[in-house]
Amino acid sequence: MQEYSEYVAGRPVRRAALNSIAAIGGIRAILARISEGESITKIAEGLGVSRAMLSELLNSPANLPALRAARALAAAAFAEQSIEIADSAEPGTVAVARLRLEARWWLASRWDREAYGAERNATGVTVNLAQIHADTLRQIGAEERAKRAKEIEAQFIAADGTSPQGFGHEICTREGPFK
């Protein structure tokens, strides 16, 4: 983790921001506040620095692993807060409580995907029951038609190949003029 206490010549705003960060205990103190669920915007306002500058410092390659760990801890804090919010909801505040819960769970799912996020490899499956029903009816209909055709053919063709009702064998078996 990189501490920003070095002198920044020619950049007075950055130098003032780094001094403010150093005065509260450095990047470690900021990460501790983030792990408790405090937003970067609120921390930046308290330090008198821009959110963009603080975010740039926190997302630097040297600090990024520690920031990710702090955000994972914050995700757990959001989950705990969600339980408290749900438990304290009154009948008239359910909509507000639900909004607060959803916001915390959404952020927790982004900051700690393993614990609170949806599975990345989950496969979405769409089942169209109407189409399955229609396909099944078509299949049953085709099987029934084939079965019925064999029954009708069996009624018209005798064992010796002639029809009991006088129709010729050639008509029923399509060996005659109706090929």
N, C-alpha and C positions, 0 to 999 in steps of 0.2 A: 504494500500500500504506500502510495506516494504522499508525502506531506508537502504542502505548498507554503513554506515559510521563507523561501529564497527571495531575494530582492529582484524586482522586475523593473528594470530601468526603462524609462520612456513610456510606461503604461501605468499611469497613476490610478486608474479605475481598477485595473486588475490587481495592482499592489494593495489597494485599500480592501478589496474583496478577500485577498489572501490573508491579510492581517486580521480581518474580522473572523475568518475561519480559524486561524491560529489562536485567537483570543478565547474561543469557546472550547478548545481542545482538539482542533484539527479535524481531519476527515473522519477519524474514528468516532468523534462525538456526533457528527452529522449522520454517519451510518447507524449509530445507536438510535438516533431519533427516527430515522427511516424504518428501522426494524420494529419500532413501536407503532408504526402506521402513520406517522406524520408525513405530510406531502412535501415534496421538494419545493413547491411554490411557497408553502407556509414557512419553511425553513429559510428560504432565500429572502422572503420579506422580513423575517426577524433579524437577519444578518445585514440587511440593507444592500443586498447584491441582487443582480438579475437572476431570474430562474435559468435562463440560457447559460449564463456563465457557471453557475453551480452545477447544472446538469453536465456541462462539458467537462468539468473537473471530475465529477463522479463517474462519468462514462469513459474516462481515459483508460487505455489498456492496463495501466498499473492498478487502477481502482475497480475495474469492472467485476472481477470475481468477488470482491468484498461487497459490492453493490448488489449483485445477484443473491448472495447469501443473506444480506439484510432484507431484501425484498421477499425472500422465502419466509423469513421470520415474520415479516409484516403480513404475509398471507395468512399465517396462523393466527396472528392478532385479529385480522379481519374476520376470520371464521369464529373466533371467540366473541367478538363484538356482535356478530350476527345472532348468536344465541341470546345474548343480553337484550338486543333490540326486539327479537321475537318474544321473549319472555315479558318484556315491559309494554308490549303493544296493548292498547285499549281498543274497544270496538270502534271508536271514532277515529283512531289513528292507524288503522290497519293498512290503508293505501300508502301512507307516508312510510310506515315501517317496512312494507314490502319493497318500496323503491330503495330505501336505505340498504335493505338486505341484498337486493339484486345488484346494486352498485358494488358492494363489498365482495360478493361472490364472484362477480365478473372480474374485478381487479385481482382477487386471490387466484382465480383460474389462469390469469395471464402471468402472474409473478411466480407461481409454483404449480406448473402444469402437472407434475407427477402426483401431487397430493389433491389438488382441487380442480384440475382441468379435465376436459374430455379427452378420451383416448385419441391419440393422433392417428393410429392405424385402424380406427373403427371404420368399418365399411358401411356405407349407407345403402339400405335396401328399400326399394319402393315396391310394394305389392299392390297390384290393381285387382281387387277381388272381383269386380264386375267382369274384367277380361278373362280371369281364370274360370269363372262360372260359365261364361259364354263358350270358351274353348272346351270345357268339360261337356256341355250340352251338345256341341257339334260332334265331339268324339263319340258320345253315347248314341247320338242320332245316326252316325255313320255305322256304328256297330249294329244297332238295331235294324237299320235298312239292309245291311248285308245278311243278317240272320233271317230276316223276313223274306228276303229274296230266295234264300236257300230253301226255306219252308215252302214257298209257293212253287219253286222249281220241283221240289220233291213231290208235291201234290199232282203236278201235271205230267211227270215222267214216270212211267211204270218201270218195273224191273226189266222188262224186255226192250225198253227204249221207246215205247209208244205211249201216247197220252190216253188216259182213261176216258176223256171226254171227246175224243175224236180229233184233237189237234195233232198235227204231225210232230214227230220227234225233231225233225229238221228245224222247225220254227222255234221250239223251246231251247235247243242247243246251239242255235245260230249256225247250223251247218247247211241250211237251205238258202233260199233266195234272199234272206234278210241278213246276210253276213255283215 
